[in-house]
Structure formats: C-alpha cells, structure tokens
Amino acid sequence: MCMGELQQIVCVEDIEIQKHLLFSYLKKWYNKHNECGWHDSHKSKQNLYYGYWSFEAGATAKILGIDDSDIRNCKYYPYDLVHY
C-alpha cells in the first residue's frame, strides 16, 4: 500500500516534488495503517502507546538528502532521529 508512494518519491528526480510527495505521504501515513496492531494504541487503557513515527519517511529523507525543514513539525515525522 504505502511502499508504492515511497517508491515514487525515490524515482522522482526533482527535489521539490520529492519534498511535496514526502509531505503528502506523511499526512496519510497514520490512517493508511489502520490494520496494524499499534493503530489507536493511544486509546488503550493498558498504557501501550509509545508514539507514532514514520521511520521509513525519515530514512527516505535522509538517504535522498531532502531538505526536511518544511516537514519538521509533521505529526509522524521523526525529525530528531533523522538529525541525530
């Protein structure tokens, strides 16, 4: 499902389009994973929630050298990890 979108980011050569596609990917990321066991864990009474991060988006930005300053505050983007 989501891998097609990441593959598109990698295949596009224009850095601005890559950045736009990455931002678009992040906006849809959580809802596209509604079948995953961790989805909605923040609602659990059993204290299972530890955060939601799109590590693959961070890795993609790092590997491709995408300027991620515009997506720094995206809810699921692991900016601090990418810049560690």
Number of C-alpha atoms within 10 A of each C-alpha: 7 11 9 9 14 17 11 13 23 18 10 12 11 10 15 12 12 22 19 14 18 24 19 12 18 20 15 12 19 17 11 13 14 11 8 10 8 15 15 15 16 14 10 10 8 8 9 12 14 9 9 17 17 15 15 13 22 22 14 18 20 16 11 13 10 15 14 19 9 10 17 14 11 14 15 20 24 20 21 9 11 16 9 5
